[in-house]
Amino acid sequence: MKKRKLNEDNEEGGGDEWLLTYGDLMTQLVCFFVLIVAFSSLNIE
């Protein structure tokens, strides 16, 4: 019986897990800056 490899997903073109993490980080940064702008007060005189 042939043994299966532990990292079989990397053989099939995987390995872009960092892209999901990067996308999550960018989404959180955009949300943070949107909240900063939304809660800031503008003094227009």
Distance bins in CASP14 RR format, pairs under 12 A and 6 or more apart:
PFRMAT RR
TARGET T0000
AUTHOR 0000-0000-0000
RMODE 2
METHOD distances of the structure
MODEL  1
4 11 0 0 0 0 0 1 0 0 0 0 0
5 11 1 0 0 1 0 0 0 0 0 0 0
5 12 0 0 0 0 0 1 0 0 0 0 0
7 13 0 0 0 0 0 1 0 0 0 0 0
7 14 0 0 0 0 1 0 0 0 0 0 0
7 15 0 0 0 0 1 0 0 0 0 0 0
7 17 0 0 0 0 0 1 0 0 0 0 0
8 14 0 0 0 0 1 0 0 0 0 0 0
8 15 0 0 0 0 0 1 0 0 0 0 0
9 15 1 0 0 1 0 0 0 0 0 0 0
9 16 0 0 0 0 0 1 0 0 0 0 0
9 17 0 0 0 0 1 0 0 0 0 0 0
10 16 0 0 0 0 0 1 0 0 0 0 0
10 17 0 0 0 0 1 0 0 0 0 0 0
14 20 0 0 0 0 0 1 0 0 0 0 0
15 21 0 0 0 0 0 1 0 0 0 0 0
16 22 0 0 0 0 1 0 0 0 0 0 0
16 23 0 0 0 0 0 1 0 0 0 0 0
17 23 0 0 0 0 0 1 0 0 0 0 0
17 24 0 0 0 0 0 1 0 0 0 0 0
18 24 0 0 0 0 0 1 0 0 0 0 0
18 25 0 0 0 0 0 1 0 0 0 0 0
19 25 0 0 0 0 0 1 0 0 0 0 0
19 26 0 0 0 0 0 1 0 0 0 0 0
20 26 0 0 0 0 0 1 0 0 0 0 0
20 27 0 0 0 0 0 1 0 0 0 0 0
21 27 0 0 0 0 0 1 0 0 0 0 0
21 28 0 0 0 0 0 1 0 0 0 0 0
22 28 0 0 0 0 0 1 0 0 0 0 0
22 29 0 0 0 0 0 1 0 0 0 0 0
23 29 0 0 0 0 1 0 0 0 0 0 0
23 30 0 0 0 0 1 0 0 0 0 0 0
23 31 0 0 0 0 0 1 0 0 0 0 0
24 30 0 0 0 0 0 1 0 0 0 0 0
24 31 0 0 0 0 0 1 0 0 0 0 0
25 31 0 0 0 0 0 1 0 0 0 0 0
25 32 0 0 0 0 0 1 0 0 0 0 0
26 32 0 0 0 0 0 1 0 0 0 0 0
26 33 0 0 0 0 0 1 0 0 0 0 0
27 33 0 0 0 0 0 1 0 0 0 0 0
27 34 0 0 0 0 0 1 0 0 0 0 0
28 34 0 0 0 0 0 1 0 0 0 0 0
28 35 0 0 0 0 0 1 0 0 0 0 0
29 35 0 0 0 0 0 1 0 0 0 0 0
29 36 0 0 0 0 0 1 0 0 0 0 0
30 36 0 0 0 0 0 1 0 0 0 0 0
30 37 0 0 0 0 0 1 0 0 0 0 0
31 37 0 0 0 0 0 1 0 0 0 0 0
31 38 0 0 0 0 0 1 0 0 0 0 0
32 38 0 0 0 0 0 1 0 0 0 0 0
32 39 0 0 0 0 0 1 0 0 0 0 0
33 39 0 0 0 0 0 1 0 0 0 0 0
33 40 0 0 0 0 0 1 0 0 0 0 0
34 40 0 0 0 0 0 1 0 0 0 0 0
END
